Amino acid sequence: MCCIFMALVLLGPRFSGFAWWFFQAARWDEAFSSFVWPLLGLLFVPWTTIMFVGVQPHGVTGVDWLFLSMAFLGDIACYGGGYQNRQRAPGYPYVTA
């Protein structure tokens, strides 16, 4: 069950970002000047990229910076969360250095 949840956490925002890019390419073209930045963004920081596309057409001002920082913290949490408690999972091999 944990593996299914992690697959959804890791692949979910990337899949939805690519689908949104496919169906509303004009919005993504308005937010980014080339295809390289959204591609890299969806691969490495998908929540931040999706949030940026959501707030960029009106300009990033005021509370939009709060939303972008929360999305960035969500990306960081996806990369770093859950590693320290491996010894608690039953049946999970835990190797100490």
C-alpha positions as CSV (number, residue, x, y, z in Angstrom):
1,M,0.0,0.0,0.0
2,C,2.8,2.4,0.8
3,C,4.4,1.8,-2.6
4,I,1.1,2.7,-4.4
5,F,0.9,5.9,-2.3
6,M,4.5,6.9,-3.2
7,A,3.9,6.2,-6.8
8,L,0.9,8.5,-6.8
9,V,2.8,11.2,-4.9
10,L,5.7,11.0,-7.3
11,L,3.9,10.5,-10.6
12,G,0.6,12.3,-9.9
13,P,1.7,15.9,-10.2
14,R,4.0,15.1,-13.1
15,F,1.2,13.3,-15.0
16,S,-1.3,16.1,-14.3
17,G,1.2,18.8,-15.3
18,F,2.0,17.1,-18.6
19,A,-1.8,16.6,-19.3
20,W,-2.5,20.3,-18.5
21,W,0.4,21.3,-20.8
22,F,-1.1,19.1,-23.5
23,F,-4.6,20.4,-23.2
24,Q,-3.8,24.1,-22.5
25,A,-0.6,24.7,-24.3
26,A,-1.3,28.4,-24.8
27,R,-1.4,29.0,-21.0
28,W,2.0,27.3,-20.6
29,D,3.4,29.3,-23.5
30,E,2.3,32.4,-21.8
31,A,4.0,31.4,-18.5
32,F,7.3,30.2,-20.0
33,S,9.3,31.4,-23.0
34,S,10.7,28.0,-24.0
35,F,9.7,24.4,-23.5
36,V,12.9,23.6,-21.5
37,W,11.9,25.4,-18.2
38,P,8.5,23.7,-17.8
39,L,10.0,20.3,-18.8
40,L,12.7,20.6,-16.1
41,G,10.2,22.1,-13.7
42,L,7.8,19.1,-14.1
43,L,10.6,16.6,-13.7
44,F,12.2,18.2,-10.6
45,V,9.7,20.5,-8.9
46,P,6.3,19.7,-10.3
47,W,4.1,21.3,-7.6
48,T,5.9,24.6,-8.0
49,T,5.7,24.5,-11.8
50,I,2.0,23.8,-11.7
51,M,1.4,26.6,-9.2
52,F,3.5,29.0,-11.3
53,V,1.4,28.3,-14.4
54,G,-1.7,28.8,-12.3
55,V,-0.7,32.3,-11.0
56,Q,1.5,33.6,-13.8
57,P,-1.1,34.9,-16.2
58,H,-2.1,37.7,-13.8
59,G,1.5,38.3,-12.7
60,V,3.1,36.9,-9.6
61,T,2.4,39.5,-6.9
62,G,1.3,39.6,-3.2
63,V,-0.2,36.3,-1.9
64,D,0.9,34.5,-5.1
65,W,4.4,34.3,-3.6
66,L,2.9,32.5,-0.5
67,F,1.3,29.9,-2.8
68,L,4.5,29.4,-4.7
69,S,6.5,29.0,-1.5
70,M,4.0,26.5,-0.2
71,A,4.2,24.5,-3.5
72,F,8.0,24.6,-3.2
73,L,7.9,23.3,0.3
74,G,5.6,20.5,-0.9
75,D,8.2,19.6,-3.5
76,I,10.9,19.5,-0.9
77,A,8.7,17.4,1.4
78,C,8.1,14.8,-1.4
79,Y,11.9,14.4,-1.7
80,G,12.8,14.2,2.0
81,G,9.8,12.8,3.8
82,G,9.8,9.4,5.4
83,Y,13.4,8.4,5.2
84,Q,14.3,8.6,8.9
85,N,11.7,6.1,10.2
86,R,12.6,3.1,8.1
87,Q,13.4,1.0,11.2
88,R,9.8,1.3,12.3
89,A,8.3,-0.4,9.2
90,P,7.8,-4.1,9.9
91,G,9.6,-6.3,7.4
92,Y,11.6,-3.5,5.8
93,P,15.3,-4.1,5.6
94,Y,17.1,-1.5,7.6
95,V,20.9,-1.2,7.2
96,T,22.9,0.8,9.7
97,A,26.2,2.3,8.6
